[in-house]
């Protein structure tokens, strides 16, 4: 059995609750989350100690302890990417395959530093939104896409990645500029990829499914909604990454996604005005 270690801001959160069971099921018990570290207890939630006792995972006092005891590492803190650089320092120097949960980084500069750190130490590493692996989106032909209109739920700061990542995976890692076109209640962003190719994302409320409307240069149209269990193929991909040490997500795409989020939030300060994006 291969041991997986969790490193988190606080362990009482949805991904930490679900990943252990999903991973064990996907590997028929060949991989198991056996130890964890939490920087602090969750406010108004279970303590890290209580979480570990309930889930059946050993709580360790330091990140170094988790790194030493694990074959593979998962840095969580999905809704607090500002802690990823701190939490990932030792994992990314370990040489052990490391998955860093969405949203990968708070800004493009941090994202680049994390990839550079992993590369210097020969540590296989990647990050992704689970929506990248939704079966409905995976079936889309990227060749000749001219326009994408994307819908989804949640707030821009922590849920826009679930719309932006599928768009970047289909349209490429070189978006040119962004313009905020939404309202306070319905955030929206226009992304210009150049050469007449554009995408829009729209946050239309909690009951809105993740949906892509796609027009091709030849005039054809297709639509897809992620209604299947997209966490299942995501976990299978993570397991394969641990087994092989080969991430399937291009770092350039991850950096582009983070840049769109970062500059999208800046664009929200000046709606209707183009904001140029830095290149990779």
N, C-alpha and C positions, 0 to 999 in steps of 0.2 A: 504493500500500500504506500502511496505517495502522500506526504503531508503538505497541507496548504495552510499558510498563516495569514490572518487578517491583521491589517494595520488601519486604524480608524480614528476619527476625531472622537466619536462616541459610538458605541456598538449597537445601541437600541435604535435601529432604523431599518427601513423596508428591505434594502438590498442585503444587509448583513443578516437579517432574519431569514431571507429566502435562499440565498446562494448556497449555504451548506447542504441543504436537502436536495436542491437541484443538481449540484455537482456530484454528490454521492449517487444520485439516481442515474445521471448521465453516464457515469463510469462504472456502474454496478459495484460500487464500493472500492474501486481501485484508487480513487483519490478521495481524500476527506479533509475537511477543515478541522484541524486539531488544536490550534492555539490562536490567541488573539491578543492585541494590545489596543487600548483606547486611551487617548490623550486626556480625556476628562469624561465625567458622567454626563448623561443627557439631562438637561434641565426639564423638570416635570416628567421624567421618564424613568425607565429602569436604570439602575447603576450598571456599570460594566461588569462588576462582580455578579450581580443578580442575573444579568443577561447570560453570562457564561454558564452559570449553574443551570439555568433553564434550558439552554441550547445544548449543553453537554460538551463545551469547549473549554480548554484550559486558558485562564487569564494569566498573561505573563507581564512582568513589571516594566519591560523596556522593549523598544523596537529591535534592538540588537538581539535580544533573546528570541524574538519571533523569527528573525532572519536566520539565526543559527539553527533553530529547530525545524525549519521548513525546507521542503524541496522547491515549492513554488510560493509566490507571494501575491496577495491582492491588497492594494491600497484603496480604501473605500472613500469615505467622506464625500458622497456623491453630490450633496447640496452645498458643500463648502470647499470649492476648489482652491480657495486662497490658502488652505492648509496642505495642499498636495506637495508643494515643494519641500516643506519641512518634513512631512511624513515619508517622503520618497527618497530622501538623501541616502540612507543606509541600504534600502532595497536596491536602488539603482547602482550601487557600488558593489553589489554582492555577486554579480554574474548569474543569478538565479532568475528564471523567467518571471516577470512581474507584470501584472495587469493593473492599470490605474483607472479607477472608475470614472464615469462621466460626471460632471464636465471636467475635462482633462486639466485645464489651467484657467486662471482668472484673466490672462491676457497672453498675447502672442509672444512677448519676450520671455515670459516664464515657460511657455510651451517649448520654445527653442532651447532654453537652458536645460530642461529636463531631458530632451532627446540627446543633447550634447553630452550630458553627464552619463547617461546610459551607454552611449557609444564609446566613451572613453574607457569604460570599465567592462565592455563586452557583455552588457546585460540586455538580453532580449526583453523588449517592452512594447506595449501598445495600449491604446485607449480607444473606446468607441461608444456610441449610443447603440443600444440593443436594436433600435429601429433600422439600422443598416442591414440587419439580417432578417427582417420581416420577409416571409416567403413571397408575399404579394409584390414587394418592392424589388426583391432579388430577381423576379421574373421579367422585369422591365428591360427592354433593349435600350442601351444608352446611345447607340449610334444615331446621329442626326437629330438629337433633341434640340429644339429651338427655345421652348418656353416651358417652365414648370410653375404651376400654381399649387401651393401647399397649404393645407389646413391642419390645425391641431389644437389641443387643449393646453392649459397651464400658463404660467407666467413666462415672460421673455427670458428673464435672467437664468432660470434653471431648466426650462423646457424647450427653448428655441433650438437647442442642440438636436432634439429629436426630429426637427424638420430640416435643419441646415445640413446635418450629416448625410441623409439620403440624397439631398440635392447635390452636394459636393461629390458624392460617390458617383453620381450620374453625369454631372456636367464638368467635372474636373477640379483640380486643386489651384486654379489661378483666377479667382474672382477679382474684379478690378475695382469696384466701388459699391457703396450701399447708400440707400436713401430710406429714411423712416417715413412711412406713410400711414401709420396707424393712429389710434386714439388711446387714451388712458385705459379704457375698458377692453379695447381690442387692438393690441399691438400688432403692427404689420411692418414688414421690411421688404424693399425691392433690392435685389442683388444683380448687378450687371457683370456678366462674364466676358463681355466684349464680343465683337463679330456678330452682333445682333442676337445674342443669347442672353436671356434674363430669367430670373426666378423670383417668385414672391412667396413670403411666408405670412400666415395669418393665424393669430391666436383667437379662436372664436368661442371659447368657453369650455367648461369641463365635460360637456356632453358631446363635444365635437371629436369624431374619430380622426386619427392620423390618415390624411388622404392626399394623394398626388394626382393632379390633372396635368397631362403632358401633351404638348403639341410638337410634332416633328416638322422638319424643314420641308418635307414633301406634302404637308398639309394634313396628315393623318393625326388622330387623337386617341389617347388611351387614358384610363382612369384606374386607380388602385387605392383601396383602403386597407390598412393594416389591421385586420380583424382576427387574424390567427394569433396563436401564442408565440409572439416573436422572441420571448425570453428563451424558449427551447433551442432554436438554432443559434442564438447568441451564446448560450452556455456550452453547446457542442463546439462552437468555434473557440471559446476560451480553453476548453479541455484539450483540443487539438494543438493550440498554441503551447500549452504547458508540455505536451508530449514531444513536440517537435522543436520548440524554441523559435518557430518561424511565424511572426505576425503577418496577417493578411491585409492589414490596413497600412497604407503608405503614410509615413510620417508627414509628408507634404500635405496630404488631405487633412490630417488632424490639426496641423498648424493653421491651415486655411479656415477650417471650421471655427477655431478659437478666435482667429482674426475677425471673422464675420460677426461673431457674438460681441467681441470687444468693441469694434467700430460701429456695430449696430446700436449699442447702448449710447455711444457718443453721438450718433446720428439722431437719436431720439431727442437730443437737446436742441436740434435745429431741424424740425420736420420739413420735408420738401426740398432739402438741400443735399446734393451729392457729397459723400465723404469718401475720399480715395483710400484704398487699402494698400498696405505695404506688400511687396512681393515676398515669396518664401526665401 
